[in-house]
Amino acid sequence: MLAADGEPVVYSPEVAEKAVLFQQKLLRSANKIAVLCNFEFMVQNIKHVTLESGIHDKSHQLFDKDRVMIQEAYELLGINGNDLIKEKKQ
């Protein structure tokens, strides 16, 4: 499997374990999580991790053009914008 930049994707069990712990910590202070994915394989990995961490129903993986993903994330989270999220300039 290749990433969007053509580099091989490596997702070790150790990384998955840390991702599960990270997501569980996130939900201590949030009731919804929007994950902006840069390739389809990442969507599948995040879905797997959210099932393992028990937060699948609160995590939403988004994959589309940047502008579309950002808008969907804002709508999902009920916000109008965020300075941390920038659309990549073409």
N, C-alpha and C positions, 0 to 999 in steps of 0.2 A: 504494500500500500504506500502511495506517495502523497505527500502534503501538497498544498497549492503551489509551493515554490519548486516542486519536483524532487525534494529531498525525501529519503525514506523515513517513514514514521516508526518510531520505537516507543512502545508504551509498556514498560516493565511492571511487574506486580508491585514493586516497591513504590513506584510512582502512583499506581492506582490506590494503594493503601494510604499514602499521604493525601491524595485528592479526596478520599472519603473523609478523613479527619478534618481537612480544611472545610469541606462543605458542611459538615456537622457543626463546626464552629460558626460558620456564617449564619446559620439559621438560628443561632442563639439571639441574634440581634435583627433578624429580618424574617418576614413571613413569606416572601416571594424572592426568587432569584432568577434573573435573566442572564443567560450565558450567550454571548455573541461569538459564534463559531466561524472560523475562517476556512474550514473545509468540511465536507460531509462526514469524513471519518471521525472528526472531532465530535460531531453530534452523537455518533454511535458510542464513542468512548465515554462521553459525559452521561449519556443515558445509562450505561452500564454502572458507572460510578454512583449515580444518584439512586439506582436500585439497591446497590450494596450499602449505601449510607442511610437508606430509609427516608430520603427526601424527594423521591421521584415526583410526588404530587405537588411539590412546591417549587421545583426547578424547571425552567423553560429554556430549551435549547433553540436558538434562532440561527438559521443559516440562509442568507440571501445576499443581495447587494447591500453594501454598507448602509446606504440611506434607508432602505426598507427595514433592515434589522434594527437600526437605531430607532426608527419610528415605532416599530412593533414593541420594542423594549419600553419606550416611554409610555405607550398606551397600556401595556401590561402592568407597569409599576405605578401608573397614575401620576406621572410627572411630565413637565413640559420641556425639560432640558437638564443638562448636567455638564459642567465644565470639564469633567474627566473623560467624557466620551466625545471624540472628534471623528468626523468622517474623513477617511483617507483621501487626500487630494490626488486626482488622477494626473 
